[in-house]
Amino acid sequence: MNRKQRLELIWVGKDERPRLEPRILLEDPALSYHAARRVSPDDRFDNILIHGDNLLALKALEPDFRGTIKCVYVDPPFNTHQDLFYYEDGMEHSRWLSLMRDRFELLHSLLRSDGTLFAHIGDSELGYLIAILDEIFGRRNRKAVVTFKQGAPTGHKAINPGVVNTTNFLLVYARDDASWRPKRVFVGRVERDRRYTKWLANPGDPPEQWSTGSLSDAFANKLGVAARELKKRLAADYERLITEFVHKNAERVLRLARPDYDAIGAAAREAVDMSSNDRSRVYVLERENHPTMYFLGGERILFYSDKLRVVDGEVVAGEPLTSLWDDLLSNNLHNEGGVSFPRSKKPEALIKRCLELSSDVDDWILDSFAGSGTTGAVAHKMRRRWIMAELGDHCRTHIVPRMQAVVEGRDESGVTKAVAWKGGGGFRYYRLAPTLMKQDAFGNLVINPAYNPEMLAQAVCQLMGFRYAPSEQHYWQHGRATERDFIYVTTTSLTHAQLRAISEDVGSARSLLVCCKAFDADPDAFENLTIKKIPQAVLAKCEWGRDDYSLRVADLPDAAPAGAIAVGTAESATDAAAPRAAARPARRTSTEPVAMRPKGGLFDEPDA
């Protein structure tokens, strides 16, 4: 058999994968929050905040959100072997690799084909995370490794010898390179570009007759001051005033730059040659669907107006976004969002840039390491839809009040002014449901009594690969896999007569999976029915009763086996079959028990 070989990172325990229980989400109405008034017609209230283990949360999202997320930003534990304020992230190395692999595989499945992943990481695990993501996403889908300057060489860091670490990294991956369409983003620079020192004296004349002078002389003439006295007379206001002058007259401020002769086209090279031979005039090269080019003395004329961009509502000298982000330092970061999150909070401007690069209004944004809630706060202000998951208690104590302030328009920090946010929208607060199966007094696995009929139907749908979509017309239709393939979940025992009545109602054009407590009938008696007992049908499907996959330090073994990490080749495995459930927005589920409904309702039992 022809087996394809691939290069991959291997480590102890890589083949050990958690058998995740696909939990359902239960809304806590007391912590869900909506704006008191609808600020605009497009206010969104379907944003999702999940309190619980993020691996289980991602698994819970998968049936409804597979292939729907436009942008994922995650800031996982850096594994620096230092205990952070809220994250114990000094975990044994191979466990950290497994933690990352399991989560990024689910994130990969949730992304749209044109989606983008931003993984924020420090240098301790940078190389290893690249290897993991190359394996999951494909090396061709790695689009950038961004260096993010997150500090300055001051304070205690500057005391130690050697290289002072002031940077983190953002790994940028496309879900599918063929579909990826990133935005063109410009970075505003406060400083004036001092290379632009020339002034176009006669812009109204034909380009062939243009003449240039000094920017300083033009500025001096405007103020009625001798050029040699400008800096002395204006003192500290000089740079501000000349920058304002340059911006107001940007179409007349220019510089000359020698083009890369080998990189330009034949027509441009010809214009360069002609202007080199005749330095008395400007040569013009008009191009279809591209800006006109001007040449003088063998060099290209560059106008300051071509640098100006509107960034955060202000006209500034803009430069295309590069892989070095050294302009996002915040002197007031601790106050952003009105919550304190020492050493772990990220600037809102950082998330804003990621979303500008990768998403549009109304797109779904996901952060499964929510921390203090920065991603959701920025996504909300930028009118994106968002999902966040967080295991810690700060999901309630930090994120909820922060998002309430955003919804109410009380949060004036961060990017609020730059994106003109005034408030509106809302979010729903969910908890992961308890495990479906729990041990009784005799050690037997039984259905958790905390589950009401509606919760049970939704949970079994997820376990069986169906989309939970109860019908108001058919009591037996709790979910669907296709337009003709349905599921019915009940805790009662069904007789042959009841099953016959269900079969007749389903009809020959449809099929139905019946999950019931017991049945008194030949399971092969009805061609359009497949009958299974619960809980027997689901007992072996997953690991029951585990609520925390965060791999905290306390859970780690005392010592790791030798040879924990290596790089080598492995035979490629076939991809697991995709679940039958189609992606759709999450359905609201109440935490209150759902009573049995009158005849004709969702959870009625058929007559014998």
CORHUGI-V216025 format. One record per backbone hydrogen bond with DSSP energy under -0.5 kcal/mol. NH is the residue of the N-H (numbers start at 1). CO is the residue of the C=O. E is the energy in kcal/mol with one decimal. If there is no record, write none. Layout:
NH_CO_E ; NH_CO_E
//
This chain:
3_1_-0.8 ; 4_2_-0.6 ; 6_570_-1.2 ; 8_568_-2.6 ; 10_566_-2.6 ; 12_564_-2.1 ; 14_11_-2.0 ; 16_13_-1.3 ; 17_15_-0.9 ; 20_18_-1.3 ; 22_20_-0.6 ; 23_21_-1.8 ; 26_431_-3.0 ; 27_25_-0.5 ; 27_589_-2.7 ; 28_429_-3.2 ; 29_27_-0.7 ; 31_28_-1.9 ; 32_28_-1.3 ; 33_427_-2.6 ; 35_425_-2.4 ; 39_37_-0.7 ; 43_40_-1.8 ; 47_426_-0.6 ; 48_386_-2.5 ; 49_428_-2.7 ; 50_388_-3.0 ; 51_430_-2.9 ; 52_50_-0.7 ; 52_390_-1.7 ; 53_547_-0.6 ; 57_53_-2.2 ; 58_54_-2.3 ; 59_55_-1.9 ; 60_56_-2.2 ; 61_57_-1.8 ; 62_58_-1.3 ; 63_59_-0.6 ; 64_61_-0.6 ; 65_61_-2.6 ; 66_62_-1.5 ; 67_109_-1.3 ; 68_65_-2.1 ; 68_110_-1.1 ; 69_65_-0.6 ; 69_110_-2.6 ; 70_364_-1.8 ; 71_364_-1.6 ; 72_116_-2.6 ; 73_366_-2.2 ; 74_118_-2.5 ; 81_89_-0.6 ; 84_82_-0.5 ; 84_87_-2.2 ; 88_86_-0.5 ; 89_82_-0.5 ; 89_87_-1.3 ; 91_89_-0.7 ; 96_92_-1.8 ; 97_93_-2.0 ; 98_94_-2.0 ; 99_95_-2.6 ; 100_96_-2.4 ; 101_97_-2.7 ; 102_98_-2.5 ; 103_99_-1.5 ; 104_100_-2.8 ; 105_101_-1.9 ; 106_102_-1.1 ; 107_103_-2.4 ; 108_104_-2.2 ; 109_105_-1.5 ; 110_106_-1.5 ; 111_107_-1.3 ; 112_69_-3.2 ; 115_112_-2.0 ; 116_70_-1.9 ; 117_173_-3.0 ; 118_72_-3.0 ; 119_117_-0.5 ; 119_171_-2.3 ; 120_74_-3.0 ; 120_118_-0.6 ; 121_119_-0.5 ; 121_169_-2.9 ; 125_122_-0.5 ; 129_125_-2.8 ; 130_126_-2.2 ; 131_127_-1.8 ; 132_128_-2.2 ; 133_129_-2.8 ; 134_130_-2.7 ; 135_131_-1.5 ; 136_132_-2.0 ; 137_133_-3.2 ; 138_133_-0.7 ; 138_134_-1.3 ; 141_138_-1.6 ; 142_139_-1.6 ; 143_141_-0.8 ; 143_172_-2.5 ; 144_172_-1.5 ; 146_170_-3.0 ; 147_323_-3.1 ; 148_146_-0.6 ; 148_168_-2.5 ; 149_147_-0.6 ; 149_325_-2.3 ; 150_148_-0.8 ; 150_166_-2.1 ; 151_166_-1.0 ; 154_152_-2.7 ; 157_154_-0.9 ; 158_155_-1.0 ; 159_156_-1.0 ; 160_156_-0.8 ; 165_163_-0.6 ; 166_164_-0.6 ; 168_148_-2.5 ; 169_121_-2.5 ; 170_146_-2.5 ; 171_119_-2.8 ; 171_169_-0.5 ; 172_144_-2.7 ; 172_170_-0.6 ; 173_117_-2.3 ; 173_171_-0.6 ; 174_141_-3.0 ; 175_115_-2.4 ; 176_113_-0.6 ; 179_176_-1.5 ; 180_176_-1.2 ; 183_357_-2.8 ; 185_183_-0.8 ; 187_319_-3.3 ; 188_186_-0.5 ; 189_317_-2.4 ; 194_192_-1.0 ; 196_193_-1.4 ; 197_195_-1.3 ; 198_254_-2.3 ; 199_213_-2.4 ; 200_252_-2.9 ; 201_199_-0.7 ; 201_211_-2.4 ; 202_211_-0.7 ; 205_202_-1.6 ; 209_206_-2.5 ; 210_207_-1.6 ; 213_199_-2.8 ; 215_197_-2.8 ; 218_214_-2.0 ; 219_215_-2.5 ; 220_216_-2.6 ; 221_217_-2.6 ; 222_218_-1.9 ; 223_219_-1.6 ; 224_220_-1.4 ; 225_220_-2.4 ; 229_226_-1.7 ; 230_227_-1.2 ; 233_229_-2.8 ; 234_230_-2.9 ; 235_231_-1.8 ; 237_234_-2.3 ; 238_235_-1.7 ; 241_237_-2.5 ; 242_238_-2.6 ; 243_239_-1.9 ; 244_240_-2.0 ; 245_241_-2.1 ; 246_242_-2.4 ; 247_243_-2.5 ; 248_244_-2.2 ; 249_245_-1.4 ; 250_247_-1.0 ; 252_249_-2.4 ; 253_249_-0.7 ; 253_250_-0.5 ; 254_198_-2.1 ; 255_302_-1.9 ; 257_300_-2.1 ; 259_257_-0.6 ; 261_259_-1.1 ; 263_260_-1.3 ; 264_260_-1.3 ; 269_265_-2.3 ; 270_266_-2.1 ; 271_267_-1.9 ; 272_268_-2.4 ; 273_269_-2.4 ; 274_270_-2.5 ; 275_271_-2.3 ; 276_272_-1.8 ; 277_273_-1.8 ; 278_274_-1.8 ; 281_278_-0.8 ; 283_295_-2.7 ; 285_293_-3.0 ; 286_284_-0.5 ; 287_290_-0.5 ; 290_287_-1.2 ; 293_285_-2.7 ; 295_283_-2.5 ; 296_299_-3.0 ; 299_296_-1.5 ; 300_257_-3.0 ; 301_294_-2.8 ; 302_255_-2.8 ; 302_300_-0.6 ; 304_250_-0.6 ; 304_253_-2.9 ; 305_250_-1.4 ; 306_303_-1.3 ; 307_304_-1.8 ; 308_304_-0.9 ; 309_316_-2.9 ; 311_309_-0.8 ; 311_314_-2.9 ; 314_311_-1.6 ; 316_309_-2.8 ; 316_314_-0.7 ; 317_189_-0.7 ; 318_307_-3.3 ; 318_316_-0.8 ; 319_187_-2.1 ; 321_185_-2.3 ; 325_147_-3.1 ; 325_323_-0.6 ; 326_324_-0.9 ; 333_330_-0.7 ; 335_332_-1.5 ; 336_332_-0.5 ; 336_333_-1.4 ; 338_335_-1.8 ; 339_336_-1.0 ; 344_341_-1.6 ; 345_341_-1.4 ; 350_347_-0.7 ; 351_347_-1.3 ; 352_348_-2.6 ; 353_349_-2.0 ; 354_350_-1.8 ; 355_351_-2.5 ; 356_352_-2.7 ; 357_353_-2.1 ; 358_354_-1.2 ; 359_355_-2.1 ; 362_383_-2.1 ; 363_360_-1.9 ; 364_68_-0.5 ; 365_385_-2.5 ; 366_71_-2.4 ; 367_387_-2.2 ; 370_389_-2.2 ; 373_370_-2.6 ; 374_370_-0.5 ; 377_373_-2.2 ; 378_374_-2.5 ; 379_375_-2.7 ; 380_376_-2.5 ; 381_377_-2.1 ; 382_378_-2.1 ; 383_380_-1.7 ; 384_379_-3.2 ; 385_363_-2.4 ; 387_365_-2.4 ; 388_48_-2.4 ; 389_367_-1.7 ; 390_50_-2.2 ; 395_392_-1.8 ; 396_393_-1.7 ; 397_393_-1.9 ; 398_394_-2.2 ; 399_394_-2.3 ; 400_395_-1.2 ; 402_398_-1.8 ; 403_399_-2.9 ; 404_400_-2.4 ; 405_401_-2.0 ; 406_402_-1.6 ; 407_403_-2.7 ; 408_404_-2.4 ; 409_405_-0.7 ; 409_406_-0.8 ; 410_405_-2.1 ; 411_405_-1.3 ; 412_410_-1.0 ; 416_413_-1.7 ; 419_415_-2.1 ; 420_417_-0.9 ; 421_416_-2.3 ; 424_407_-3.1 ; 426_44_-1.5 ; 427_33_-2.8 ; 428_47_-2.8 ; 430_49_-3.4 ; 430_428_-0.6 ; 431_26_-2.7 ; 432_51_-1.2 ; 433_24_-2.7 ; 438_446_-2.5 ; 440_444_-2.6 ; 443_440_-1.9 ; 446_438_-2.7 ; 446_444_-0.5 ; 448_436_-3.6 ; 451_448_-2.1 ; 452_450_-0.5 ; 456_452_-2.6 ; 457_453_-2.5 ; 458_454_-2.1 ; 459_455_-2.6 ; 460_456_-2.7 ; 461_457_-2.0 ; 462_458_-1.9 ; 463_459_-2.2 ; 464_460_-2.3 ; 465_461_-0.6 ; 465_462_-0.9 ; 466_461_-3.2 ; 467_480_-2.9 ; 468_466_-0.5 ; 469_467_-0.6 ; 469_478_-1.6 ; 471_474_-0.5 ; 471_477_-2.4 ; 475_473_-0.5 ; 477_474_-1.7 ; 478_476_-0.9 ; 478_487_-2.7 ; 479_487_-1.1 ; 480_467_-2.1 ; 481_485_-2.9 ; 482_485_-1.1 ; 486_484_-0.5 ; 486_511_-2.5 ; 487_479_-1.8 ; 488_513_-2.9 ; 490_515_-2.6 ; 494_518_-2.5 ; 496_520_-0.8 ; 499_495_-2.3 ; 500_496_-2.4 ; 501_497_-2.2 ; 502_498_-2.3 ; 503_499_-2.7 ; 504_500_-2.3 ; 505_501_-1.9 ; 506_502_-2.5 ; 507_503_-2.2 ; 510_507_-1.0 ; 511_484_-2.9 ; 512_528_-2.4 ; 513_486_-2.7 ; 514_512_-0.6 ; 514_530_-3.3 ; 515_488_-3.3 ; 515_513_-0.6 ; 516_514_-0.6 ; 516_532_-2.3 ; 517_492_-1.6 ; 518_492_-0.8 ; 520_494_-2.7 ; 521_519_-0.6 ; 523_521_-0.6 ; 525_522_-2.2 ; 527_525_-0.5 ; 529_526_-1.4 ; 530_512_-2.4 ; 532_514_-3.1 ; 534_516_-2.6 ; 537_533_-2.6 ; 538_535_-2.1 ; 539_535_-1.1 ; 541_538_-1.6 ; 543_19_-3.5 ; 544_542_-0.6 ; 547_545_-0.6 ; 555_552_-1.6 ; 556_553_-1.8 ; 566_10_-2.5 ; 568_8_-1.9 ; 570_6_-1.6 ; 572_4_-2.0 ; 584_64_-3.0 ; 591_27_-0.6 ; 595_593_-0.6 ; 601_598_-2.0 ; 604_601_-0.8
//
